[in-house]
Amino acid sequence: MFMNSHARVLVVGRDEMLLRTREMILGAFFVVQGAGRFPEAFAAMNHSKFDLIVLCHSLNGDEYAAVAALAQEQTPRH
């Protein structure tokens, strides 16, 4: 039996069914939060730190770039 890790994962995507499926699967092993739109992702990223951010293909290019830029700002490379 696997125990839940304390690693935090944010899944971001417009496809509600796919988003919930990812939350359930990853939630078996990690602490998972879903965001269906950029404002939700932005709020989550400003409120918590995540070890992994999963971006779905259902995001448009601007949303993808905005989430990626925010993640980069919060965790700059050294």
TIPA-352069 format. One record per residue (C-alpha): residue in one letter; z, y, x. Coordinates in steps of 0.25 Angstrom, whole numbers, plus 5000, padded with zeros to 4 digits. Each point is the difference from the previous one (the first is absolute). Layout:
<pts>
<pt><residuo>A</residuo><c3>Z</c3><c2>Y</c2><c1>X</c1></pt>
...
</pts>
This chain:
<pts>
<pt><residuo>M</residuo><c3>5000</c3><c2>5000</c2><c1>5000</c1></pt>
<pt><residuo>F</residuo><c3>4996</c3><c2>5014</c2><c1>5005</c1></pt>
<pt><residuo>M</residuo><c3>5010</c3><c2>5011</c2><c1>5000</c1></pt>
<pt><residuo>N</residuo><c3>4995</c3><c2>5014</c2><c1>4996</c1></pt>
<pt><residuo>S</residuo><c3>4998</c3><c2>5009</c2><c1>5012</c1></pt>
<pt><residuo>H</residuo><c3>5005</c3><c2>5014</c2><c1>5001</c1></pt>
<pt><residuo>A</residuo><c3>4986</c3><c2>5005</c2><c1>5004</c1></pt>
<pt><residuo>R</residuo><c3>4995</c3><c2>5010</c2><c1>4990</c1></pt>
<pt><residuo>V</residuo><c3>4985</c3><c2>5000</c2><c1>4995</c1></pt>
<pt><residuo>L</residuo><c3>4993</c3><c2>5010</c2><c1>4992</c1></pt>
<pt><residuo>V</residuo><c3>4987</c3><c2>4995</c2><c1>4992</c1></pt>
<pt><residuo>V</residuo><c3>4991</c3><c2>5011</c2><c1>4995</c1></pt>
<pt><residuo>G</residuo><c3>4988</c3><c2>4997</c2><c1>4991</c1></pt>
<pt><residuo>R</residuo><c3>4994</c3><c2>5004</c2><c1>4987</c1></pt>
<pt><residuo>D</residuo><c3>4998</c3><c2>4986</c2><c1>4995</c1></pt>
<pt><residuo>E</residuo><c3>5013</c3><c2>4998</c2><c1>4992</c1></pt>
<pt><residuo>M</residuo><c3>4999</c3><c2>4985</c2><c1>4999</c1></pt>
<pt><residuo>L</residuo><c3>4996</c3><c2>4998</c2><c1>5015</c1></pt>
<pt><residuo>L</residuo><c3>5012</c3><c2>5010</c2><c1>5003</c1></pt>
<pt><residuo>R</residuo><c3>5010</c3><c2>4992</c2><c1>4992</c1></pt>
<pt><residuo>T</residuo><c3>4995</c3><c2>4987</c2><c1>5006</c1></pt>
<pt><residuo>R</residuo><c3>5002</c3><c2>5005</c2><c1>5014</c1></pt>
<pt><residuo>E</residuo><c3>5013</c3><c2>5005</c2><c1>4997</c1></pt>
<pt><residuo>M</residuo><c3>5004</c3><c2>4986</c2><c1>4995</c1></pt>
<pt><residuo>I</residuo><c3>4995</c3><c2>4992</c2><c1>5011</c1></pt>
<pt><residuo>L</residuo><c3>5005</c3><c2>5010</c2><c1>5011</c1></pt>
<pt><residuo>G</residuo><c3>5013</c3><c2>5001</c2><c1>4993</c1></pt>
<pt><residuo>A</residuo><c3>5003</c3><c2>4986</c2><c1>5003</c1></pt>
<pt><residuo>F</residuo><c3>5002</c3><c2>5004</c2><c1>5014</c1></pt>
<pt><residuo>F</residuo><c3>5002</c3><c2>5015</c2><c1>5001</c1></pt>
<pt><residuo>V</residuo><c3>5005</c3><c2>5012</c2><c1>4993</c1></pt>
<pt><residuo>V</residuo><c3>4988</c3><c2>5005</c2><c1>4992</c1></pt>
<pt><residuo>Q</residuo><c3>4996</c3><c2>5013</c2><c1>4993</c1></pt>
<pt><residuo>G</residuo><c3>4987</c3><c2>5002</c2><c1>4993</c1></pt>
<pt><residuo>A</residuo><c3>4993</c3><c2>5013</c2><c1>4998</c1></pt>
<pt><residuo>G</residuo><c3>4988</c3><c2>5001</c2><c1>4990</c1></pt>
<pt><residuo>R</residuo><c3>4996</c3><c2>5014</c2><c1>5004</c1></pt>
<pt><residuo>F</residuo><c3>5001</c3><c2>5009</c2><c1>5012</c1></pt>
<pt><residuo>P</residuo><c3>5011</c3><c2>5009</c2><c1>4994</c1></pt>
<pt><residuo>E</residuo><c3>5008</c3><c2>4987</c2><c1>4999</c1></pt>
<pt><residuo>A</residuo><c3>4997</c3><c2>4996</c2><c1>5014</c1></pt>
<pt><residuo>F</residuo><c3>5003</c3><c2>5014</c2><c1>5005</c1></pt>
<pt><residuo>A</residuo><c3>5014</c3><c2>5000</c2><c1>4993</c1></pt>
<pt><residuo>A</residuo><c3>5003</c3><c2>4986</c2><c1>5005</c1></pt>
<pt><residuo>M</residuo><c3>4997</c3><c2>5004</c2><c1>5014</c1></pt>
<pt><residuo>N</residuo><c3>5008</c3><c2>5013</c2><c1>5000</c1></pt>
<pt><residuo>H</residuo><c3>5012</c3><c2>4992</c2><c1>4994</c1></pt>
<pt><residuo>S</residuo><c3>5000</c3><c2>4988</c2><c1>5009</c1></pt>
<pt><residuo>K</residuo><c3>4994</c3><c2>4994</c2><c1>5013</c1></pt>
<pt><residuo>F</residuo><c3>4991</c3><c2>4988</c2><c1>4999</c1></pt>
<pt><residuo>D</residuo><c3>4997</c3><c2>4989</c2><c1>5011</c1></pt>
<pt><residuo>L</residuo><c3>4987</c3><c2>4997</c2><c1>4994</c1></pt>
<pt><residuo>I</residuo><c3>4990</c3><c2>5008</c2><c1>4990</c1></pt>
<pt><residuo>V</residuo><c3>4990</c3><c2>4992</c2><c1>4993</c1></pt>
<pt><residuo>L</residuo><c3>4988</c3><c2>5008</c2><c1>4995</c1></pt>
<pt><residuo>C</residuo><c3>4991</c3><c2>4993</c2><c1>4989</c1></pt>
<pt><residuo>H</residuo><c3>4985</c3><c2>5001</c2><c1>5000</c1></pt>
<pt><residuo>S</residuo><c3>5001</c3><c2>5006</c2><c1>4986</c1></pt>
<pt><residuo>L</residuo><c3>5005</c3><c2>5014</c2><c1>5006</c1></pt>
<pt><residuo>N</residuo><c3>4989</c3><c2>5010</c2><c1>5002</c1></pt>
<pt><residuo>G</residuo><c3>4997</c3><c2>5006</c2><c1>5014</c1></pt>
<pt><residuo>D</residuo><c3>5008</c3><c2>5012</c2><c1>4998</c1></pt>
<pt><residuo>E</residuo><c3>5012</c3><c2>4993</c2><c1>4995</c1></pt>
<pt><residuo>Y</residuo><c3>4999</c3><c2>4990</c2><c1>5012</c1></pt>
<pt><residuo>A</residuo><c3>4999</c3><c2>5011</c2><c1>5010</c1></pt>
<pt><residuo>A</residuo><c3>5012</c3><c2>5008</c2><c1>4994</c1></pt>
<pt><residuo>V</residuo><c3>5009</c3><c2>4988</c2><c1>5000</c1></pt>
<pt><residuo>A</residuo><c3>4996</c3><c2>4996</c2><c1>5014</c1></pt>
<pt><residuo>A</residuo><c3>5002</c3><c2>5014</c2><c1>5005</c1></pt>
<pt><residuo>L</residuo><c3>5014</c3><c2>5001</c2><c1>4994</c1></pt>
<pt><residuo>A</residuo><c3>5003</c3><c2>4987</c2><c1>5006</c1></pt>
<pt><residuo>Q</residuo><c3>4995</c3><c2>5005</c2><c1>5014</c1></pt>
<pt><residuo>E</residuo><c3>5009</c3><c2>5013</c2><c1>4998</c1></pt>
<pt><residuo>Q</residuo><c3>5012</c3><c2>4992</c2><c1>4998</c1></pt>
<pt><residuo>T</residuo><c3>4998</c3><c2>4990</c2><c1>5011</c1></pt>
<pt><residuo>P</residuo><c3>4992</c3><c2>5006</c2><c1>5011</c1></pt>
<pt><residuo>R</residuo><c3>4996</c3><c2>4992</c2><c1>5012</c1></pt>
<pt><residuo>H</residuo><c3>5007</c3><c2>5002</c2><c1>5013</c1></pt>
</pts>
